[in-house]
Amino acid sequence: MSNNLTLDPTDWEAFRELLHRVADACIDQLKNVRSLPWSPVDEAWIQQIALGDAQEGVGEEQTALLLIQSVIARHSGNIHPKFFGWVQGSGNAMGLIAELVAATMNSNCGGRDHGAVYIEREVVRWCADCFGFPRSASGVLVGGTSQATILALAAARVWALGGEVRSRGSNPGLRVYASHAVHNAVVKAAELIGLGAASVRLVRCDASERMDPQALSMQIRADRGDGLIPFCVVGTAGSVNRGASDPLLEIARVCTEENLWFHVDGAFGAWARIGGEPWCELVQGIEEAHSIALDFHKWMFVQYDCGLLLMRDEKTHRAAFACRPAYLAAQTAGLGGGEPWYCDFGTDLSRSFRALKVWATLKAYGRRKLGEIIAHNCALAARLGGHIAGSASFQVVAPVCLNVCCFSVADSDDQTASGINAAIAVALQLSGEGVFSTTSMNGRTVLRAAITNHRTNFADIDAVFCALEKEVSRQRSG
Ligand SMILES: *Cc1c(COP(=O)(O)O)cnc(C)c1O
């Protein structure tokens, strides 16, 4: 039996030194990130991280050394300035410090009365102001927009059908509306709350991938005529494929006329609101929503994971999720007091102190600078689009919108182009020269850059474009 039955270090001074060494390694990783791109996982590394049955621990020092000598280099690339794949945030240095402090505090933010929940309330308050919601709005930090979307649809259903839906279960006639360009998170949310994927009506878009509000109205009326129950419209602020935003003001008007819940998926695009002109105009109308789902871990550069569900009406929010069994009864004072408790705003009872990294990012850098970086990301996407448009080897496949640039090798044959595009993405990922992801557009696999990266500069874009040109000739000749 161990003679030291606690997990605290036996020698705090040795632990202090160890943590300082780890801190140095973390700082060096970020400081030198440009010369330390992602490195692929190999068999030897998998052996290094094997736990076996972990019957006996190896101690803090050996574990910490593994972290800094082995694990830290196997990041997923998104902290590097030449990473534009999928839509992934880069994190920030202040977030690193906040995470250290949050880990030390180890607060459970499900509720009660302690400092961490006040920080979360302040973050929610800031967001309510930022998105033009009333001060009485409520919100809850969650793992990401996917989670926030599930909560939003669940709340919208309670709003539409009343509180009994929580005991009675769902109504199969419910219908939710979103554009063809909607993120799959919305479909998944409909599946998970028991509406089924088929309850999501995909409404026609125009050529710029924006929902056609007239088609929306017509679909709603047709469904009502068939005895179905429309209850919610999801507008997109920043579509995942192209960065396009639905005409949110017009959708809001339709929702008012039809008495429907208006939810906005603003995972990354919502933040165009702080990017200044002309970007903020693209998401005009977001302030009319009943609820917004968005991420801090994408275009606010906060460490993973962190998203938000923002709700205009706190009463509706509470009606959808609040429940206080005896073991969670509120006290009038002490740690068990305070209001609101975040467990009343979502599914999670035990919750991490996600708010601190958001709070620290806002406190350290401020809205103005974050907005300037967002606008700069849009300029970087435009720069890449310019290079592509001027190249004989490539063509843009959709006008650059916001921070997203989709392009293809110039080839009239879809199959040939698709093959080369996919091969280029893989080759540049493996060589460490740049990360693009792929998507499908008009039957063709295309390359896509979504720039949500505060470390990227114009020189990075120019260098990555050179790498693209080199790789396409290699693919053509090979
Ligand atoms: C990323 C994204 C989501 C999903 O958000 P997660 O934070 O990954 O759960 C939903 N909608 C859009 C438009 C996205 O870009």
PDBQT file of the ligand as one rigid body, heavy atoms in Angstrom, charges set to zero:
ROOT
HETATM    1  C1  LIG A 501     -18.183  24.529 -36.762  1.00  0.00    +0.000 C 
HETATM    2  C2  LIG A 501     -19.586  24.816 -37.080  1.00  0.00    +0.000 A 
HETATM    3  C3  LIG A 501     -20.621  24.205 -36.368  1.00  0.00    +0.000 A 
HETATM    4  C4  LIG A 501     -20.345  23.192 -35.289  1.00  0.00    +0.000 C 
HETATM    5  O1  LIG A 501     -19.698  23.833 -34.214  1.00  0.00    +0.000 OA
HETATM    6  P1  LIG A 501     -18.786  23.020 -33.191  1.00  0.00    +0.000 P 
HETATM    7  O2  LIG A 501     -18.224  24.075 -32.315  1.00  0.00    +0.000 OA
HETATM    8  O3  LIG A 501     -17.734  22.347 -34.011  1.00  0.00    +0.000 OA
HETATM    9  O4  LIG A 501     -19.648  22.054 -32.484  1.00  0.00    +0.000 OA
HETATM   10  C5  LIG A 501     -21.922  24.563 -36.682  1.00  0.00    +0.000 A 
HETATM   11  N1  LIG A 501     -22.190  25.462 -37.648  1.00  0.00    +0.000 NA
HETATM   12  C6  LIG A 501     -21.214  26.052 -38.361  1.00  0.00    +0.000 A 
HETATM   13  C7  LIG A 501     -21.586  27.051 -39.419  1.00  0.00    +0.000 C 
HETATM   14  C8  LIG A 501     -19.877  25.744 -38.115  1.00  0.00    +0.000 A 
HETATM   15  O5  LIG A 501     -18.902  26.333 -38.824  1.00  0.00    +0.000 OA
ENDROOT
TORSDOF 0
